[in-house]
Each structure stands twice: as C-alpha cells, then as structure tokens.
Amino acid sequence: MTALLSEAEREAALAALPGWTWDANRNAITKTFRFAEFRTAFGFMTEVALAAERADHHPEWSNVWNRVDILLTTHSANGLTDKDTALAREIEAAAG
C-alpha cells in the first residue's frame, strides 16, 4: 500500500502545484480548471484520462461547460499519497 504524505510532504507538494488546494475534510487536493469552451475542456479531460489509466490512479472530477473540477486522493490509503501529487503534475502538464 502507498503511504500517506506527512504534513510537511503535503505542503512541499502543494508549493510546487500552483492553484491546488488542500481539502482537509477529504484528505485530498483539489483544483478547478477553466477553458475557453467545452471542446477544450473535454480535450483536457481526455488527456487526463489517458494519464490516469497509465498510472492506474483515477481522479474524482466533474465538468460543466468550460470548467473541470478535480479532486485527488488515494482511496485505498484513505488520503493523500505520492500517487496523487504525481497525477497532479501530469494534469498540470496537460493543462499547459
């Protein structure tokens, strides 16, 4: 099983992930992405889906028109792990 991040590890990871915030209630990190239109948002989600499949680690997310809300937590560990921060970095790359 993947170990939960310590508070110091979490803070260091968030410092390197602009716009991501800590959700203490879910032991997760979250971010909202906005795009010019639905097509661009959906294309972004497709890239993230492929990265998530490669990592075998999947986000909780929703999409409304040009907005994509993402929450990352490792359910099997009951909280934030390096799997989440690694996927967040890939998500940032997909967002450009």
Secondary structure, 3 states (H helix, E strand, C coil): CCCECCHHHHHHHHHCCCCCEEECCCCEEEEEEECCCHHHHHHHHHHHHHHHHHHCCCCEEEEECCEEEEEECEHHHCECEHHHHHHHHHHHHHHC
